[in-house]
Amino acid sequence: MIAALGTLPFLATLWLLVVLGARTLEESGAKIAAALKGETARPQAIVSVRMRTRLRPQQLRRAELPLRAAA
């Protein structure tokens, strides 16, 4: 019974290492492959994004309080 309970943390740790290794290869696999071939990694294309901005800022308005009726 103790061996079975000791196996669970071992398998969980092994699974975590596999997941982290896969994530690392997914993010930098191309760089690692290029380094093994002796090449430099090609930079990814830069995409330019145009932002639309307002030409004139809007003026801030004050909140108006309702007038009290004269008693």
C-alpha positions as CSV (number, residue, x, y, z in Angstrom):
1,M,0.0,0.0,0.0
2,I,2.9,2.4,0.8
3,A,4.5,1.7,-2.6
4,A,1.2,2.6,-4.4
5,L,1.0,5.9,-2.5
6,G,4.6,6.6,-3.2
7,T,4.0,6.0,-6.9
8,L,1.3,8.7,-7.2
9,P,3.6,11.7,-6.4
10,F,6.3,10.2,-8.7
11,L,3.9,9.9,-11.6
12,A,2.5,13.4,-10.9
13,T,6.0,14.9,-10.9
14,L,6.9,13.0,-14.1
15,W,3.7,14.3,-15.8
16,L,4.5,17.9,-14.7
17,L,8.0,17.6,-16.2
18,V,6.6,16.3,-19.5
19,V,4.1,19.1,-19.7
20,L,6.8,21.8,-18.9
21,G,9.2,20.2,-21.4
22,A,6.5,20.2,-24.1
23,R,5.7,23.9,-23.4
24,T,9.4,24.8,-23.6
25,L,9.8,23.0,-26.9
26,E,6.7,24.7,-28.3
27,E,7.9,28.1,-27.4
28,S,11.6,27.8,-28.4
29,G,11.7,24.7,-30.5
30,A,12.7,26.6,-33.7
31,K,15.6,28.3,-31.9
32,I,16.9,25.0,-30.5
33,A,16.6,23.3,-34.0
34,A,18.5,26.3,-35.6
35,A,21.2,26.2,-33.0
36,L,21.7,22.4,-33.5
37,K,22.1,23.0,-37.2
38,G,24.5,25.8,-36.6
39,E,22.3,28.5,-38.0
40,T,20.9,31.7,-36.5
41,A,17.2,31.8,-35.7
42,R,15.2,33.9,-38.1
43,P,13.3,36.7,-36.4
44,Q,9.6,36.6,-36.9
45,A,7.9,39.2,-39.1
46,I,6.9,42.4,-37.3
47,V,3.3,43.4,-37.9
48,S,2.5,47.0,-37.7
49,V,-0.8,48.0,-36.2
50,R,-2.4,51.4,-36.8
51,M,-4.2,53.0,-33.9
52,R,-7.1,55.3,-34.4
53,T,-7.0,58.3,-32.0
54,R,-9.3,61.2,-31.5
55,L,-8.1,64.4,-33.1
56,R,-9.4,66.6,-30.4
57,P,-10.0,65.7,-26.8
58,Q,-13.5,66.0,-25.4
59,Q,-14.1,68.6,-22.8
60,L,-15.0,67.4,-19.3
61,R,-18.4,68.5,-18.1
62,R,-19.3,69.2,-14.5
63,A,-22.2,67.3,-12.9
64,E,-25.1,69.6,-12.3
65,L,-27.1,69.2,-9.1
66,P,-30.8,69.6,-9.4
67,L,-32.2,72.8,-7.9
68,R,-34.2,72.5,-4.7
69,A,-37.7,73.8,-4.8
70,A,-38.3,76.9,-2.6
71,A,-40.3,76.1,0.4
